[in-house]
Amino acid sequence: MAEIYVPEPIHPSVLEDMERRHVVHRGFGPQAVPYESVAERIEAVMPRSEPFRADRIAASPVLRVIARHGVGVDTVDVDAATAAGVQVTYVPAGNTNAVAEHVFALGLALRRHIATAHREVSDTGWPREKSHLVGEELSGATLGIIGYGNIGRRVAAIASAFGMRVLVSDPYLPAEGAEGDARTVGLDTLLLESQLISMHVPLTDSTRNLIGAEELERMRTDAVLVNTSRAGLVDERALVEALDAGTIAGAALDVLAAESASGPVEVGGRPPAEVPHLLVTPHIAGQTAQSLAAVGATALSDIEAVLAG
Ligand code: NAD
């Protein structure tokens, strides 16, 4: 039985499991305790998006594992953890399907004008004129997947069920290229041919602003761009300009340069509702009941594996 700190809400089934086997201190809800009040006794923590930095590691003499509830460890001070002999784990693929399904939720919403239709019906009643709401089907359309890793592959699999033609661009793919019917192409070809473009690459120095003004210019006028990966991959100001000018048909962002819990949201310096054909979701692509249960269960088994030595 270990003492574990859980800073943010996790799936109730995982929390129950944890509480059956360990002493759990919560950083959220009515039973919340500040980390500092229990730091001396904590052997494991399971942070989600809240950063876990050097000051907390220094305050935790018996800490043995920081199990990130999610993909990546950019919110954890890994150097400080390693120096203190604390292991850092993360869950690489627990929300792959959740993100992939969100891509189609956004792609379909854009191509079928769901947000506009709902707004019009809510604001002004049943529309007499519906020609501006004529949609485009996914079947037969070309999907361009930038980054063919865990999520890119799942998106490709779902796309084939929709009857889409699939193009893939990923410079690190092995020579045999993508699987099945997906065709491996360079980024330029993908931009020129795709009607739905979905990004699934990590944010690094070489992928920052991967989609900027020049890339947007190459896209078809009926193309919609979906980014569920990381803000910083898309130049938001250039995107807003393209949407204003109507040189692409739409865009959906689940990740924004300014992701903040308070204050108004802006995309490229503008309120999202003012930008035509733009949809924004607040970084929820990976967040489903199923993915939260799966990610939490894996993070808990990571903790138990480290503590068992
Ligand atoms: P992954 O590591 O499995 O795949 C990334 C792929 O990108 C790799 O195949 C790599 O070769 C490729 N790549 C790297 N540089 C490239 C480039 N310049 N052009 C084309 N391809 C390139 O990652 P994943 O699990 O599929 O995750 C993809 C992204 O989704 C990550 O940025 C991750 O942070 C993000 N994500 C977001 C959410 C959310 O809730 N919105 C949830 C999970 C993951």
Boltz pocket constraint, residues with backbone or C-beta under 6 A from the ligand:
constraints:
  - pocket:
      binder: B
      contacts: [[A, 71], [A, 72], [A, 92], [A, 93], [A, 95], [A, 99], [A, 146], [A, 147], [A, 148], [A, 149], [A, 150], [A, 151], [A, 152], [A, 169], [A, 170], [A, 171], [A, 172], [A, 173], [A, 199], [A, 200], [A, 201], [A, 202], [A, 203], [A, 206], [A, 207], [A, 228], [A, 229], [A, 230], [A, 254], [A, 255], [A, 283], [A, 284], [A, 285], [A, 286], [A, 287]]
      max_distance: 6.0
